[in-house]
Amino acid sequence: MSKITKQSGFSAIELLITLFIAAAFMISGYQLYAVVIKDGGEARVQSVASGEASKYLKLYEANATNPCTPQVYSIVDPDAVSLGLSSATLDTVITCPYASNTTLSKIVVTIKYGSPQKTISYSSLIPNNSTTSTTTANTCPTGFIPVPGDSQYGTSDFCVMKYEAKNNGSGVAVSTAIGTPWVSLTQATATSTAPTACNDCHLITESEWMTIAKNVAGVPSNWSTGLVATTANCGSTMGCYIYSGHNDGTPANALAASTDDNGYSGTGQTSGNQRRTLTLSNGEVIWDLAGNVWEWTQGSSTTGQPGIDGGGYLWREWTAVTAGTITPNPDPDTIGITGSNLWDSTVGVGQIYSNYNETLTKGFARGAAWADVGSAGIFGLKIIDNTPGVNNIGFRVAR
């Protein structure tokens, strides 16, 4: 009788079954992994969106007025791309929920993002007990910051808009990080609109602008080297410059502002001369004093513009022009930081557009716009016609 010997191992059918089961486990595992990764990615994006909504809720708190005023804002989040949010928009509604308490505002910020679109909302009640009727620098209106006066320009302490003026939707000038600057006004319209911002408010004067510019030029943190410029430690060959804001044309439009620790907001940069924030000697931060949009001041001139006799209207370095007869003298060298190399546009102080032989009245615009590159700077000055419809000229209000 023959003996049947049992062989160990898999038969072909058993092997196929085993491979099929293993493949099923691998597919299930991959699907589970994909779900986990997808859920993790969505959770991250949701967290980022929540952070943006929370950030803008805090920014909008500065818009609450006393008495309460209903307001509506809609913007495209300028930081959306860098944060990995697609097509993010921010809608903010400020309402007055209690007629019996006109100092209380309700703020709702809604961010919409992604495809399919997702929505996150944050809300807050703001008991705004501040008023806009005071006139001292230490109690500035909402959205304004105090500026130390300067005897050189005949200014005592005053208040100035922290941000370029925005339209609140009702023709009232407000200072807020949210929204893009109010533009396409003539100098005369900016002058008549400025008082809507607060009691005793006015379009910023040349003396006030120069007071601010001189002040920030003397603060080390506003310079790329962390040192206030001198002939010895700063020059175009040494890479020393004062920050000159959004001025490289990327993007080719004016930007909203952000939190003070995000000075490169919307520029696509994280370092270099595009920083939009400058710090005063009292620690206050001002946005877009250089770059973003030109800003009308009260300055004007007929004859005696800074320039070169017979040269006509051109962009020029401050070091190349004759100061003329304008008061206060807009030449940056008058602030007392000596050294001709300090006023070359490569150092970020800006240029001047003028005509020494002009005989018609022209207005002053300061700071430069989003694509003015070399002409942009805290001392940038454009002497131009007082005409409407220019979408890169706005204004700033002082009190």
C-alpha positions as CSV (number, residue, x, y, z in Angstrom):
1,M,0.0,0.0,0.0
2,S,1.4,3.3,-0.9
3,K,1.7,6.1,1.7
4,I,0.3,9.5,0.9
5,T,2.7,12.2,2.1
6,K,1.1,15.6,3.0
7,Q,3.0,18.5,1.5
8,S,3.4,21.8,3.4
9,G,2.9,25.3,1.8
10,F,0.2,27.1,-0.2
11,S,-1.5,25.7,-3.2
12,A,-2.0,28.1,-6.2
13,I,-5.6,28.8,-5.2
14,E,-4.6,29.5,-1.5
15,L,-1.9,31.8,-2.7
16,L,-4.3,33.7,-4.9
17,I,-6.7,34.0,-2.0
18,T,-4.0,35.2,0.3
19,L,-2.8,37.8,-2.2
20,F,-6.4,39.0,-2.8
21,I,-6.9,39.5,1.0
22,A,-3.6,41.3,1.3
23,A,-4.5,43.6,-1.6
24,A,-7.8,44.3,0.0
25,F,-6.1,45.2,3.2
26,M,-3.6,47.5,1.3
27,I,-6.5,49.3,-0.5
28,S,-8.4,49.7,2.7
29,G,-5.3,51.0,4.4
30,Y,-4.6,53.4,1.7
31,Q,-8.2,54.6,1.7
32,L,-8.0,55.1,5.4
33,Y,-4.7,56.9,5.1
34,A,-6.2,59.2,2.3
35,V,-9.2,60.0,4.5
36,V,-6.9,60.8,7.5
37,I,-4.7,63.0,5.3
38,K,-7.7,64.7,3.8
39,D,-9.4,65.2,7.2
40,G,-6.1,66.5,8.5
41,G,-5.7,68.9,5.6
42,E,-9.2,70.2,5.9
43,A,-8.8,70.6,9.7
44,R,-5.6,72.7,9.1
45,V,-7.3,74.9,6.5
46,Q,-10.3,75.3,8.8
47,S,-8.0,76.3,11.6
48,V,-6.3,78.9,9.4
49,A,-9.6,80.3,8.3
50,S,-10.8,80.5,11.9
51,G,-7.6,82.3,12.8
52,E,-8.2,84.8,10.0
53,A,-11.8,85.4,11.1
54,S,-10.7,85.9,14.7
55,K,-7.9,88.3,13.6
56,Y,-10.2,90.5,11.5
57,L,-12.8,90.5,14.3
58,K,-10.2,92.1,16.6
59,L,-9.3,94.5,13.8
60,Y,-12.9,95.5,13.2
61,E,-13.4,96.3,16.9
62,A,-11.6,99.6,16.2
63,N,-14.4,100.5,13.9
64,A,-17.0,100.5,16.6
65,T,-18.2,104.1,17.1
66,N,-19.9,106.0,19.9
67,P,-22.7,106.3,19.3
68,C,-23.0,103.0,17.5
69,T,-23.2,103.3,13.7
70,P,-24.2,100.3,11.4
71,Q,-21.5,99.5,8.9
72,V,-20.8,96.8,6.3
73,Y,-17.5,95.8,4.8
74,S,-16.6,93.2,2.2
75,I,-13.0,92.5,1.2
76,V,-10.8,89.8,-0.3
77,D,-8.5,88.5,2.3
78,P,-5.0,89.9,1.2
79,D,-3.2,87.1,3.1
80,A,-5.3,84.2,1.7
81,V,-2.8,82.9,-0.9
82,S,0.1,82.9,1.5
83,L,-2.0,81.1,4.1
84,G,-3.2,78.4,1.7
85,L,-6.8,79.6,1.6
86,S,-8.4,79.6,-1.9
87,S,-10.8,82.5,-2.9
88,A,-11.2,83.7,0.7
89,T,-13.5,86.7,1.2
90,L,-14.4,88.5,4.4
91,D,-17.8,90.0,5.1
92,T,-18.2,92.1,8.2
93,V,-21.4,93.6,9.6
94,I,-21.6,96.0,12.5
95,T,-25.0,96.5,13.9
96,C,-26.5,98.3,16.9
97,P,-28.5,95.6,18.7
98,Y,-29.9,97.6,21.6
99,A,-31.5,100.9,20.8
100,S,-31.5,101.8,24.5
101,N,-27.7,101.4,24.6
102,T,-26.2,103.3,21.7
103,T,-22.6,102.7,22.9
104,L,-22.9,98.9,22.2
105,S,-22.0,97.5,18.8
106,K,-22.3,93.9,17.6
107,I,-19.7,92.8,15.1
108,V,-20.0,89.7,13.0
109,V,-17.1,88.6,10.7
110,T,-17.7,85.8,8.2
111,I,-15.0,84.2,6.2
112,K,-15.9,82.2,3.0
113,Y,-13.2,80.0,1.4
114,G,-12.6,76.9,-0.7
115,S,-14.5,75.0,-3.3
116,P,-17.1,73.9,-2.4
117,Q,-17.4,77.0,-0.4
118,K,-17.1,76.8,3.4
119,T,-18.1,79.4,5.9
120,I,-16.9,80.4,9.4
121,S,-18.3,83.2,11.5
122,Y,-17.1,85.0,14.6
123,S,-19.0,87.6,16.5
124,S,-18.5,90.0,19.4
125,L,-20.3,92.7,21.4
126,I,-18.2,95.9,21.8
127,P,-19.1,98.3,24.6
128,N,-17.4,101.3,23.0
129,N,-17.3,104.0,25.7
130,S,-14.8,106.2,23.8
131,T,-15.8,109.5,22.2
132,T,-14.3,111.5,19.4
133,S,-14.7,114.9,20.9
134,T,-11.4,115.2,22.8
135,T,-8.5,117.2,21.4
136,T,-5.4,116.0,23.2
137,A,-2.8,113.7,21.7
138,N,-3.2,111.2,24.6
139,T,-6.9,110.7,23.9
140,C,-7.0,110.4,20.1
141,P,-10.1,109.3,18.2
142,T,-10.6,105.7,17.3
143,G,-8.1,104.6,14.7
144,F,-5.7,107.6,15.3
145,I,-2.4,107.5,17.1
146,P,-0.6,110.3,19.0
147,V,2.4,112.0,17.4
148,P,5.0,114.0,19.4
149,G,5.2,117.6,18.3
150,D,8.4,119.1,16.8
151,S,9.4,122.8,17.3
152,Q,11.3,122.7,14.0
153,Y,7.9,122.5,12.2
154,G,5.9,124.4,14.8
155,T,3.8,121.4,15.8
156,S,2.7,120.4,19.3
157,D,1.5,116.9,20.0
158,F,-1.3,115.9,17.6
159,C,-3.3,112.9,16.5
160,V,-3.0,111.3,13.0
161,M,-4.8,108.4,11.3
162,K,-2.9,105.2,11.9
163,Y,-4.0,104.0,8.4
164,E,-4.8,105.8,5.1
165,A,-8.3,107.1,5.2
166,K,-11.1,104.7,4.2
167,N,-14.7,105.4,3.2
168,N,-17.1,103.8,5.7
169,G,-19.7,103.4,3.0
170,S,-21.5,106.6,4.0
171,G,-19.0,109.2,2.9
172,V,-17.3,109.4,6.3
173,A,-13.5,109.1,6.6
174,V,-12.4,106.4,9.0
175,S,-9.0,105.0,10.0
176,T,-9.1,101.2,9.9
177,A,-7.0,98.3,8.8
178,I,-9.9,96.8,6.9
179,G,-10.5,97.8,3.3
180,T,-8.5,99.7,0.7
181,P,-7.8,103.4,0.8
182,W,-10.3,106.0,-0.3
183,V,-9.0,107.3,-3.6
184,S,-9.9,109.4,-6.7
185,L,-10.5,112.6,-4.7
186,T,-9.2,116.0,-5.6
187,Q,-7.1,117.8,-3.0
188,A,-10.1,120.1,-2.4
189,T,-12.4,117.2,-1.9
190,A,-10.0,115.5,0.5
191,T,-9.8,118.8,2.4
192,S,-13.6,119.0,2.7
193,T,-14.0,115.3,3.6
194,A,-11.3,115.1,6.3
195,P,-13.6,116.8,9.0
196,T,-16.1,114.0,8.7
197,A,-13.5,111.8,10.6
198,C,-13.9,113.5,14.0
199,N,-14.4,116.9,15.7
200,D,-11.6,119.2,14.8
201,C,-10.2,116.9,12.2
202,H,-8.5,118.2,9.1
203,L,-6.5,117.1,6.1
204,I,-2.9,116.5,7.3
205,T,-0.7,119.6,6.9
206,E,2.9,119.7,5.5
207,S,4.2,120.5,8.9
208,E,2.5,117.5,10.4
209,W,3.7,115.2,7.7
210,M,7.3,116.4,8.1
211,T,7.0,116.0,11.8
212,I,6.0,112.4,11.4
213,A,8.6,111.7,8.7
214,K,11.4,113.2,10.8
215,N,10.3,111.2,13.8
216,V,10.2,107.8,12.1
217,A,13.5,108.5,10.4
218,G,15.1,108.8,13.8
219,V,13.9,105.4,15.0
220,P,16.4,102.6,14.5
221,S,13.9,99.8,13.9
222,N,12.7,101.6,10.8
223,W,16.0,101.0,9.1
224,S,17.2,97.8,7.5
225,T,20.4,97.8,9.5
226,G,18.7,98.6,12.8
227,L,20.7,101.8,13.0
228,V,19.6,105.3,12.3
229,A,21.3,106.4,9.1
230,T,24.6,108.3,9.2
231,T,27.2,108.9,6.5
232,A,29.4,106.3,8.3
233,N,27.0,103.5,8.6
234,C,24.6,103.9,5.6
235,G,24.8,104.2,1.9
236,S,23.5,102.6,-1.3
237,T,26.5,100.4,-1.5
238,M,26.0,99.1,2.1
239,G,22.4,97.9,1.6
240,C,21.0,100.4,4.1
241,Y,17.5,101.8,3.6
242,I,14.5,102.9,5.5
243,Y,11.4,100.8,4.8
244,S,9.3,102.3,2.0
245,G,6.2,100.1,1.8
246,H,4.2,98.5,-1.0
247,N,5.8,100.1,-4.0
248,D,7.0,97.4,-6.4
249,G,3.7,97.0,-8.4
250,T,3.2,93.4,-7.1
251,P,0.3,93.3,-6.7
252,A,-0.7,96.3,-9.0
253,N,-3.3,97.7,-6.6
254,A,-3.7,99.3,-3.2
255,L,-3.8,96.9,-0.2
256,A,-5.7,96.7,3.0
257,A,-3.7,96.7,6.2
258,S,-3.4,94.0,8.9
259,T,-2.1,93.5,12.4
260,D,1.0,95.5,13.4
261,D,3.2,92.3,13.5
262,N,2.3,91.6,9.9
263,G,3.9,94.6,8.2
264,Y,4.5,92.8,4.9
265,S,0.8,91.9,4.6
266,G,-0.3,91.6,1.0
267,T,3.0,92.3,-0.6
268,G,4.1,88.7,-1.1
269,Q,7.3,89.5,0.8
270,T,8.5,88.6,4.3
271,S,11.6,90.8,4.3
272,G,13.2,93.7,2.4
273,N,12.1,97.3,1.8
274,Q,8.4,96.5,1.2
275,R,7.6,96.6,4.9
276,R,4.5,98.8,5.4
277,T,4.8,99.6,9.1
278,L,6.9,102.3,10.7
279,T,7.3,103.0,14.4
280,L,7.3,106.4,16.0
281,S,9.6,107.4,19.0
282,N,6.6,106.9,21.3
283,G,6.2,103.3,20.2
284,E,3.1,103.9,18.0
285,V,2.9,102.2,14.7
286,I,1.8,103.9,11.5
287,W,0.8,102.1,8.3
288,D,1.7,103.0,4.7
289,L,3.3,106.4,5.3
290,A,5.3,105.4,2.2
291,G,3.8,103.3,-0.6
292,N,0.4,101.9,-1.3
293,V,-1.3,105.2,-2.4
294,W,-0.1,108.8,-2.6
295,E,-1.7,111.0,0.1
296,W,-2.8,114.6,-0.3
297,T,-1.6,117.1,2.2
298,Q,-2.7,120.7,2.5
299,G,0.5,121.7,0.8
300,S,0.4,123.7,-2.5
301,S,2.7,126.0,-4.5
302,T,2.9,128.2,-7.5
303,T,6.3,129.6,-8.1
304,G,9.4,128.5,-6.2
305,Q,8.9,124.7,-6.3
306,P,11.9,122.6,-5.5
307,G,13.5,121.7,-8.8
308,I,16.1,122.7,-11.4
309,D,15.8,126.0,-13.3
310,G,14.7,125.2,-16.9
311,G,14.3,121.5,-16.2
312,G,10.5,121.1,-16.4
313,Y,8.6,118.4,-14.6
314,L,10.8,115.3,-13.8
315,W,11.4,112.8,-11.0
316,R,14.6,113.9,-9.3
317,E,16.7,112.9,-6.3
318,W,16.4,115.3,-3.4
319,T,20.2,115.8,-3.6
320,A,19.8,117.3,-7.1
321,V,17.2,119.9,-6.5
322,T,17.1,123.5,-5.3
323,A,14.9,123.8,-2.3
324,G,12.8,126.7,-3.6
325,T,10.7,128.9,-1.3
326,I,8.2,126.4,0.1
327,T,7.4,126.6,3.8
328,P,8.1,124.4,5.7
329,N,11.0,123.4,3.6
330,P,10.2,119.9,2.3
331,D,13.9,119.0,1.7
332,P,14.6,115.9,3.8
333,D,18.1,117.2,4.6
334,T,16.5,119.8,6.8
335,I,15.7,117.1,9.4
336,G,19.3,117.2,10.6
337,I,20.6,113.8,9.5
338,T,23.5,115.0,7.4
339,G,25.3,113.2,4.5
340,S,24.3,113.5,0.9
341,N,24.3,109.7,0.4
342,L,21.4,109.5,2.9
343,W,19.0,111.2,0.5
344,D,19.5,109.1,-2.6
345,S,16.4,107.1,-3.5
346,T,18.3,103.8,-3.1
347,V,18.2,104.6,0.7
348,G,14.4,104.6,0.5
349,V,13.7,108.3,1.4
350,G,11.8,108.8,-1.9
351,Q,12.1,111.4,-4.7
352,I,10.5,114.6,-5.8
353,Y,8.4,115.3,-8.9
354,S,8.3,119.1,-9.5
355,N,9.0,122.0,-11.8
356,Y,11.0,124.9,-10.6
357,N,9.5,127.2,-13.3
358,E,5.8,126.3,-12.6
359,T,3.6,129.4,-12.3
360,L,0.2,127.6,-11.8
361,T,-1.1,126.4,-8.4
362,K,-0.4,122.7,-7.8
363,G,-1.1,120.4,-4.9
364,F,1.2,118.2,-2.8
365,A,0.9,114.4,-2.6
366,R,3.2,112.5,-0.3
367,G,4.6,109.0,0.2
368,A,4.0,107.3,-3.3
369,A,1.8,104.6,-4.6
370,W,2.0,100.9,-5.2
371,A,4.2,100.9,-8.3
372,D,6.4,104.0,-7.8
373,V,9.5,102.0,-6.7
374,G,12.4,104.6,-6.5
375,S,10.1,107.6,-5.9
376,A,8.5,106.0,-2.9
377,G,9.5,107.0,0.6
378,I,8.5,108.9,3.7
379,F,9.8,112.1,2.0
380,G,8.4,111.3,-1.4
381,L,6.7,114.4,-2.9
382,K,4.6,114.8,-6.0
383,I,3.6,118.3,-7.0
384,I,0.6,117.9,-9.3
385,D,-2.7,119.2,-10.7
386,N,-5.6,119.1,-8.3
387,T,-7.6,116.8,-10.5
388,P,-10.2,114.0,-9.8
389,G,-10.3,110.4,-10.9
390,V,-6.7,109.4,-9.9
391,N,-7.1,106.0,-8.4
392,N,-3.7,106.0,-6.6
393,I,-4.1,109.2,-4.6
394,G,-5.8,109.1,-1.2
395,F,-5.4,111.1,2.0
396,R,-4.8,111.0,5.7
397,V,-6.5,113.0,8.5
398,A,-5.0,114.7,11.5
399,R,-6.3,116.5,14.6
